[in-house]
Amino acid sequence: MSENEYWFCLTHHAVEGRDGCKNADRLGPYASSAEASRALEKVEERNEEWDNDPKWNDDGPGSGDGLADGTPDS
């Protein structure tokens, strides 16, 4: 693990070093403080990409809510 790693704390909405809050409460690690400060923006960008990616569309057949013919998964 590098000393130059940064995390974005979801509790405090702040960039932290290695000795910050527990990992369950933060995103990272990131290579720079600037990159960590954009963590929530990056999450939003990725979510938008996945929401508009037909391969990740949860509303179509095979989405886990039934088989392509409409019968429930067992």
RARAQUI-V620952 format. One record per residue. RES is the residue in one small letter. SS is DSSP state (H for helix, E for strand, - for the rest). D_CENTER is the distance of its C-alpha to the mean C-alpha in Angstrom with 2 decimals. Layout:
BEGIN
res=RES ss=SS d_center=D_CENTER
res=RES ss=SS d_center=D_CENTER
END
This chain:
BEGIN
res=m ss=- d_center=21.02
res=s ss=- d_center=21.80
res=e ss=- d_center=23.11
res=n ss=- d_center=21.40
res=e ss=- d_center=17.79
res=y ss=E d_center=15.92
res=w ss=E d_center=13.10
res=f ss=E d_center=11.97
res=c ss=E d_center=13.28
res=l ss=- d_center=11.90
res=t ss=- d_center=15.48
res=h ss=- d_center=17.44
res=h ss=- d_center=15.28
res=a ss=E d_center=16.72
res=v ss=E d_center=16.35
res=e ss=E d_center=17.68
res=g ss=- d_center=19.30
res=r ss=- d_center=19.39
res=d ss=- d_center=21.45
res=g ss=- d_center=19.23
res=c ss=- d_center=17.78
res=k ss=- d_center=16.67
res=n ss=H d_center=13.49
res=a ss=H d_center=12.37
res=d ss=H d_center=12.41
res=r ss=E d_center=10.61
res=l ss=E d_center=7.98
res=g ss=E d_center=9.77
res=p ss=E d_center=12.36
res=y ss=E d_center=13.18
res=a ss=- d_center=16.67
res=s ss=- d_center=17.83
res=s ss=H d_center=17.86
res=a ss=H d_center=17.54
res=e ss=H d_center=14.34
res=a ss=H d_center=12.87
res=s ss=H d_center=14.35
res=r ss=- d_center=12.35
res=a ss=H d_center=8.88
res=l ss=H d_center=8.61
res=e ss=H d_center=10.38
res=k ss=H d_center=8.20
res=v ss=H d_center=5.17
res=e ss=H d_center=8.34
res=e ss=H d_center=9.79
res=r ss=H d_center=7.48
res=n ss=H d_center=7.70
res=e ss=H d_center=11.33
res=e ss=H d_center=11.89
res=w ss=H d_center=10.86
res=d ss=H d_center=12.89
res=n ss=- d_center=15.73
res=d ss=- d_center=15.70
res=p ss=H d_center=18.54
res=k ss=H d_center=17.35
res=w ss=H d_center=14.33
res=n ss=- d_center=16.66
res=d ss=- d_center=16.84
res=d ss=- d_center=20.20
res=g ss=- d_center=22.26
res=p ss=- d_center=24.24
res=g ss=- d_center=22.62
res=s ss=- d_center=19.71
res=g ss=- d_center=20.67
res=d ss=- d_center=22.89
res=g ss=- d_center=25.97
res=l ss=- d_center=27.49
res=a ss=- d_center=28.35
res=d ss=- d_center=31.75
res=g ss=- d_center=30.38
res=t ss=- d_center=31.35
res=p ss=- d_center=28.99
res=d ss=- d_center=27.21
res=s ss=- d_center=29.13
END
